[in-house]
Amino acid sequence: MKGYNGWKNRATWNVAMWINNDYQWYECARGFMVDYGGTNAYVDFVDAYGLISTPDGYLYADAALDIKALNQMMKDL
């Protein structure tokens, strides 16, 4: 089992939770993935939309994030 609710840590869980559960960001992420052809979907999405931090303060570019898992989450949208 991973560290926090199935994710590596709380920071990774938190940013994934906001993308998946905030309707606006979920729809933006889904739309972004329609034509996306790169290999680093999460980072490219965060850069494209200029995301800095979640409403409860977790950074979308935190060094502790499990980028591989977040890339997979984006592909699964």
TORDO-704861 format. One record per residue (C-alpha): x, y, z; residue in three letters. Coordinates in pm, 1 decimal. Layout:
BEGIN
+----------+----------+----------+-----+
:       c1 :       c2 :       c3 :   r :
+----------+----------+----------+-----+
:        X :        Y :        Z : Ala :
...
+----------+----------+----------+-----+
END
This chain:
BEGIN
+----------+----------+----------+-----+
:       c1 :       c2 :       c3 :   r :
+----------+----------+----------+-----+
:      0.0 :      0.0 :      0.0 : Met :
:    116.2 :    348.6 :    -73.2 : Lys :
:    162.6 :    622.3 :    184.8 : Gly :
:   -161.4 :    825.7 :    179.9 : Tyr :
:   -500.7 :    710.8 :     51.8 : Asn :
:   -330.3 :    501.4 :   -216.5 : Gly :
:    -89.4 :    777.4 :   -321.8 : Trp :
:    280.8 :    821.0 :   -238.4 : Lys :
:    211.6 :   1103.8 :      7.1 : Asn :
:    -45.9 :   1360.3 :    111.6 : Arg :
:     80.7 :   1622.8 :   -136.2 : Ala :
:     32.5 :   1388.0 :   -433.4 : Thr :
:   -310.0 :   1283.9 :   -308.5 : Trp :
:   -412.1 :   1646.6 :   -256.1 : Asn :
:   -328.5 :   1774.4 :   -604.3 : Val :
:   -486.5 :   1464.1 :   -763.2 : Ala :
:   -797.1 :   1515.0 :   -550.2 : Met :
:   -836.1 :   1877.2 :   -663.5 : Trp :
:   -795.7 :   1791.3 :  -1031.3 : Ile :
:  -1036.6 :   1498.7 :  -1009.4 : Asn :
:  -1299.1 :   1651.6 :   -780.8 : Asn :
:  -1318.4 :   2018.5 :   -874.0 : Asp :
:  -1554.1 :   2022.5 :  -1171.4 : Tyr :
:  -1380.1 :   2311.3 :  -1350.3 : Gln :
:  -1031.7 :   2159.3 :  -1321.5 : Trp :
:  -1158.6 :   1812.1 :  -1404.3 : Tyr :
:  -1315.7 :   1937.3 :  -1727.3 : Glu :
:  -1003.3 :   2138.6 :  -1812.3 : Cys :
:   -783.6 :   1834.1 :  -1752.3 : Ala :
:  -1007.7 :   1611.4 :  -1962.6 : Arg :
:  -1008.0 :   1866.0 :  -2243.4 : Gly :
:   -631.6 :   1902.6 :  -2220.0 : Phe :
:   -585.8 :   1527.3 :  -2256.3 : Met :
:   -802.5 :   1499.2 :  -2570.6 : Val :
:   -524.7 :   1620.9 :  -2799.5 : Asp :
:   -226.5 :   1568.1 :  -2569.5 : Tyr :
:     54.5 :   1366.5 :  -2725.3 : Gly :
:    341.6 :   1420.2 :  -2483.7 : Gly :
:    481.5 :   1205.0 :  -2206.5 : Thr :
:    463.3 :   1439.1 :  -1907.0 : Asn :
:     91.1 :   1516.0 :  -1898.9 : Ala :
:     66.7 :   1635.5 :  -1538.9 : Tyr :
:    355.2 :   1882.4 :  -1557.7 : Val :
:    245.4 :   2010.5 :  -1898.9 : Asp :
:   -112.4 :   2058.6 :  -1771.6 : Phe :
:      5.2 :   2248.9 :  -1463.8 : Val :
:    229.4 :   2468.2 :  -1681.5 : Asp :
:    -39.8 :   2528.6 :  -1944.3 : Ala :
:   -288.4 :   2652.7 :  -1685.2 : Tyr :
:    -37.0 :   2828.9 :  -1461.3 : Gly :
:   -141.5 :   2633.3 :  -1153.4 : Leu :
:     46.5 :   2731.6 :   -838.3 : Ile :
:   -126.1 :   2574.3 :   -538.4 : Ser :
:   -444.6 :   2398.5 :   -439.4 : Thr :
:   -703.2 :   2597.1 :   -240.4 : Pro :
:   -567.7 :   2434.9 :     75.5 : Asp :
:   -206.1 :   2525.9 :      3.9 : Gly :
:    -34.5 :   2228.4 :   -162.0 : Tyr :
:    197.4 :   2326.3 :   -446.4 : Leu :
:    126.7 :   2176.3 :   -786.7 : Tyr :
:    504.9 :   2173.2 :   -846.4 : Ala :
:    610.5 :   2032.7 :   -507.9 : Asp :
:    929.8 :   1825.8 :   -536.2 : Ala :
:    769.2 :   1555.4 :   -320.5 : Ala :
:    495.2 :   1481.2 :   -576.2 : Leu :
:    484.3 :   1141.8 :   -745.3 : Asp :
:    487.5 :   1275.4 :  -1101.7 : Ile :
:    472.0 :    929.4 :  -1256.2 : Lys :
:    147.0 :    854.0 :  -1072.1 : Ala :
:      3.9 :   1196.0 :  -1157.2 : Leu :
:     88.9 :   1144.6 :  -1525.5 : Asn :
:    -99.1 :    814.6 :  -1513.4 : Gln :
:   -394.6 :    982.8 :  -1341.3 : Met :
:   -409.2 :   1235.8 :  -1625.6 : Met :
:   -402.3 :    957.3 :  -1886.8 : Lys :
:   -688.0 :    782.1 :  -1705.6 : Asp :
:   -920.9 :   1083.7 :  -1724.5 : Leu :
+----------+----------+----------+-----+
END
